Amino acid sequence: MYMMAPITGTANIDKVLTEGDVILGFSAPWCGYCRRLRPMVEKLAGEIETPIYGINVDEDEDIAKRYEVETIPTLIYFHDGKPVNRIIGYGNVGYNDLKSFVEKASE
């Protein structure tokens, strides 16, 4: 069981992407939708084996650009270092949507 952990720096992010299935969550402190989604992501992180890392797009713009994150919050599921699924947490995304996102990507 994991909790959502903040991560910064291209080298650190590239390293965790080599460790198997990983979810990167892109957000910013000023983002209202990000703050609303965070408790649901933290709950999910405590229930799944896949680690979830939080990236502040203001601090790591290069990573956000690399993965074409234009709207936050965005979660991207990586398998073998490659993005295989994404969900944008804007609007009415709820816990069940997040759970489906993970289940679909990990099939």
N, C-alpha and C positions, 0 to 999 in steps of 0.2 A: 504494500500500500504506500502510495506517495502523496505528498502534498504539492501544491503548485509552488515552484521555486523561481525567484527572479534570476535572470541571467543577462549578462551584458558582454559585449565584445565579440567580434567576428570569429576569433580563434576559439573562444569558449563554445560558441554556438555551433561552429563546424564540428567541434569535438563531440558534443552530445548527439549530433546527428549520425555519428558513426556507431552509436551504442545500441542500435536496433530501433524498435518502434518508439517514436517520440512525438509529442504534441507541442507545438510552439503556439503560444497565445500572444497576439499582438494587441497592445492597448496603450493608453496614455492616462496619466493622473487626472487630467482635466476632462476626460470623456465620461459623460453621464451614463451612456449605455454600457461602457466598460465597468463602471462601478456597480451597475445593476446586475450585470452578468457574473461578476467575480464570485459571489457566494455560491452560485450554481456550479461554476467551474471548480471551485475548491471542494465542494461536496463530491463532484464527479472524480476529482483527483484522489480523494480518499477511498473510492470504491473500485478503481481500476488499477491494473498493473502497469499501464503505460505512463511514464513520467510526463508531466506537463510543466513546461517552462514558460514564464512570463517575460515578454520583451516590451520594453518601453520604446515606442516608435520615435519619440523625440530624441532618445539617446542612441538608438541604433537604426538610423534612417537607412543605412546601406543594406541592412538585412531586410527591412521592409520593402525596399525597392527591388532587391534580388528576387523576392517571392511575390512581387506585384501586389502588395497589400495596399489598397487604396482606401478602404473603409475599415474603421475599427469599431468594435472589437472583431478580430478575425482569428480563428483557430485553424491551424493547418496540421494535419496528421502526416507524419513522415514514416515511410517504411524503407529500410536500407538506404537512408539518406535522401530519398526522393519524395516529394510531396505527392500523396495519393488521394487526399480528400481535404476539403476546406468547408468551413461554415462561417458566415458573417453573423455576428450576434446583434445586429442592428434591429430594433423594433420588437417584435413579439417572440423572439427565440426564447424557449424555456428549457427546463431541465431535460424533458423527454427528447427534445430536438438534439441537445448535446449528446445524450446517451446514444441516440440513433446514429449520429455522426461518427462516434467512436466505433460502434458495432459494425457499421458498414465498412469502415476503413480497415478494420482488423480481421475481416473475413478471409 
